[in-house]
């Protein structure tokens, strides 16, 4: 629609119709009959508002969305189509690995391809907007939503944020071919104190800008059409009513002209936060902060019009918000085609295709991280050894994680079925061995009934039999593969935990099994870094598999048998124990570093009962090959505008290796304290067997910029260290002077 016509449309709306565009309701408001008693009554939303509402939350499927849209438009005076928005975080029907696994690929280019597929499936299923990517920087593995993040590094997060937005919002001949991206959760939700869900976030503006904003900024710069506010506070003010974040930074400093939508009920939660007395004040706070859409509460629906009529809010704020929503609908072409071509036939053709599965398998292969491989136990040779697969994830298809909302476990290739495809019967056996958990009571909070919870729990007899059968089978095996991990519902939203080791019953099972003295391989399925401290001692090999998605079983078997050489590198540190958290590689220096020359013994930054170091550091991952790094060279010892840095890689192995060469810097002296290391460059490099390559990086002066004492984003002259290597710990060091 021409913009002038769109403006005329805006001007022709009543205030109620305008308010309607700023309200988002869930699907049950549109196709369930018992609205009077159910959600409508609960939210106090009138039918008048439902008839003019602007968008729908988490309804997908060509048939359903078409049906709702058709009925809605029939009653619509101005024929303004509904926007269908949904949580499509790392896959619609073809589910890729969780984003913490995507981060471990260090391959934004590949992830952009994945998100193009996600957009294609989603669009054909009637989705117009996805609440993705989630780009919250994470440093605390107790927080369940690490699952949705690409990790702890500002720059890596920024690269993935851009890749995901560009993949989702793929342009074709100047038109939006994909779906609109709603980047979330703005801002710094990942810094919830104590890793406790929905808890306070408080930090300096310097830390906010230096570490936490990069992902959102990158997404906005990549053209994300929406931003979702986060539940947390920043500097004592909840983000959904925080003018500094939403107006000053997002809109004015970054020039974001898209739609800001609150997270679920976050407008009304301003009351619970204690910054609004009632829904009227909550509405005022949120609208004055330029939050455009109120997700799933009655605040805007019931309070905005009275505020306008009483002259208690600037009508321009509301008109501007409605204008942004109408422009979004126009950018999606909804006025010309409210269904964006989504049909049941097209949906069937586009979902879960072989091409999509193949890409999901490739991404999963690159997401898997080999954490240990003693005596090069891996890769295995098919049918050379007797293999026993044990553990609750062995024959489990639920490998897609909590936020795979529209994925189906029955599409998933389990580890067992993938193994059965390449191993002969007399070389392979499977025994469950133990349950996923010993107690499922917590599922009650997610709506599970007592009966469902009861059915999940193994009886004492069942436990004894399962263990006995596993031990008996283990005696006949040469190698035991343990498919273990945390329950899907133990991570993701509302999944904060203070004990992030493997479930106790699984640990007890492992203790019994390793007594057999066989070769042991752990596959860890989790939505976060787990403290695998005990397992590192017990296992000969460990693969961190995340929730690997629809093709997870196949990808794991590809790695186990060497069809693919593992190349994943951690994008989030794995702690030795939960007491070390929050933990991140790019920590500041302190006045009493561990290796202090001026202080001895206990009087340095350390614990009495734990190392400072992570179990596995940021950037860590093993390969089946051995690649040596040497000959680090700088084009000069002094840098003015740029510096060339090179390093030689030599593949000493018979394997083709995909190495992620990482370059870090340290600003030795700044006007404020600087991190011990900061990732600045990385390259994924393929090395043929015995191949040698010189890898070069170009460091620009702007790569050294940071928020200095006066908050200017720049740098000061002085000494810098540069580190190049295969992870944040294992590097070769050099230095240069910035002049
Ligand atoms: C949830 C999540 C958010 C999600 C939204 C809509 O509470 O915080 O990530 O997109 O509600 O489901």
Boltz pocket constraint, residues with backbone or C-beta under 6 A from the ligand:
constraints:
  - pocket:
      binder: B
      contacts: [[A, 58], [A, 87], [A, 131], [A, 184], [A, 263], [A, 264], [A, 493]]
      max_distance: 6.0
